Amino acid sequence: MEKMLLNNVDKPNSEKISTYISGGGYKSLEAALKKEPEKLIETVKASGLRGRGGAGFPTGLKWSFIPKDPTLAKYLVCNADEGEPGTFKDRVIIEKDPHLLIEGMIISSYAIGGATSYIYIRGEFVQGTKILEEAIKEAYEKGYLGKNILGSKFSHDMHVHRGFGAYICGEETALLESLEGLRGQPRKKPPFPALAGLYAKPTVINNVETLSCIPAIVSKGADWFKGIGPEKSPGTKLFCVSGHVEKPGTVELPMGTPLREIIYDHCGGIKGGKKIKAIVPGGVSAPILMPSYLDIAMDFDTLAAKKTMLGSGAIVVMDETTCMVKVAYIVNRFFSHESCGKCTPCREGTAWLTQVLKRIEYGKGKKSDIKLLDEVCDNIFGNTFCPLGDGAVMALRGFLHNFRDEFEYHIERKECMV
Amino acid sequence: MLSDKAKKEIEEIHGRYHSRRSATMAAMQIVQAEGGHLTEADMREIAEIVGVNPVQVQEVGAFYSMYNVERPVGKYHVQVCRNISCSLLGAEHIIETLEKKLNIKTGETTTDKLFTLTTAECLGSCGTAPMMQINDDYYEDLTDAKVGEIIGKLK
């Protein structure tokens, strides 16, 4: 398989513009600037590229919602607020191949007619911020950013904006609030950002990995991209694998690669030859899968059909020694910690779930607690302002559904089953 | 009082945005980077520069977990990830080791003001778990021995 995302990451000084250019970098930008923006949007639409941040929304379609009015300011925002637990794929591109992202962003901005773009990076990625700032400086020096890029009529400025510790800012409207200098609390939709986003102007928000696919789609064509992986979820995907595996890390594979192949062929199998117990398939919001699903194709639609999701492509593997009550507690504590506080079901509900899970974990659970967890879940799900509360419930329901006996055991015996 | 250097850096940021208020977060980051934490007086000055009411800066400070508002931290702020992948690979043990080595509990600062120990949610380094962040740097694939070595070098 031909890679499009991790081609450069193992080269020495891979973050330098000279390395990127000597590998053919910025040729796609040259080619793109000779095309009509509308044609580029058509190409991305035809490629079938879907958003890699988790939602899987068709990228070309998202771009096509941007009004064509040339007098309107438009913005592109790269969502680099990588925070879904288990996810560490965008960081690879940011730190090892920043110019791939930058080239993708310049092309995307040209396609939607945006004069300014921002990379919203999570505050903890200090090294990533420094690398991106240096890379943007290099791109200005070479004339890939700034006025009249490569002699064209297109001018573009790019800036890095640091978050400062808020998972919720990965939600696109919370991210926009944060960019405007406010608390990162989600906005009501509609209006969608494509019509009223940053400073109430049309805005496209795309994930790092999504934008990094653009140079290859421009240079190799929509058909080439569409030829990789399943028809409805084409392209390659970064899978970041962690937990109880021999060789954790980020791998680039065709969308739809079976979970078993990712874990056993590419990540060395289960650590210490132990038995596998459960798998988080797409970041902790995605309900866990049991080992009977190891042959599942890892793409948006196949996982959705099994009531879980591909999400960010973050696979967390748990072996037979793992206490599921403890993991459920850790995951829920995270959601409660990160709830932005805007809506009651999420703010109060996740805190309540965490309190109950904590007492079960520490041997103080009551017989009625499992029913209580179910009820609180029912009162959160579908009643929250944004998907954070739903994510917390989906995750917990996955644990309760598949390992109810472990929760009961924990309450009765006041100790772990494992 | 904000330093002249901080004020100059904040002024440079304004050009990036359509609205002055957008510089709020970056301005607070610049000031915190100098003093390690933010005071109410700092936030009042920042509010004046970015053109908002002081409370609008304070609410930003209260919302984002990385702002140390009225909360001085040691020279080295040790943050250990306690989320799923790090926990599966022994984060709890790493936290215990650090508490013993530094002779403080999580959330405390050593009496010599050198170290503050806190936990953090997922820091995006799950493939190299367990891990911790000390100030700007990530320390990954931690073991007891490695933690001892890292802390020993900083002491």
Interface residues (C-beta under 8 A of the other chain):
Chain A: A73 E82 G83 E84 P85 G86 T87 F88 D90 R91 R122 G123 E124 F125 V126 Q127 D157 H159 H161 R162 G163 F164 G165 A166 Y167 S178 L179 E180 G181 L182 R183 G184 L198 Y199 C240 V241 S242 G243 H244 P248 G249 T250 V280 V284 A314 V316 M318 T322 K326 V327 I330 V331 F334 H337 E338 C340
Chain B: R16 H18 S19 R21 S22 A23 T24 M25 A26 M28 Q29 V50 V52 Q56 E59 V60 F63 Y64 S65 M66 Y67 R82 N83 I84 S85 S87 L88 L89 A120 E121 C122 L123 G124 S125 C126 G127 T128 A129 Q133 D136 D137 Y138
